[in-house]
Amino acid sequence: MEDELRLQIVRLRESEMRLQTFVENSPNLIFLKDRQGSYIYVNRKFKRALRVTDEQIKGKHDHEIF
């Protein structure tokens, strides 16, 4: 049982890494917001287009950015 759980954890981490690589290298502006509308994640392309850093955008709302 423990070996199966370890294998599932490894597979989950690999899947997360693939998704992260895809999102970070996408030519599209990608962002995630929480239910209150605060940015919780933006990809590299988004940060370049808006000329912001993670610290400048995470936890902020649109009216604070634009």
Buried (B, 14 or more C-beta within 10 A) or exposed (E): EEEEEEEEEEEEEEEEEEEEEEBEEEEEBBBEBEEEEBBEBBBEBBBEEBEBEEEBBEEBEEEEEE
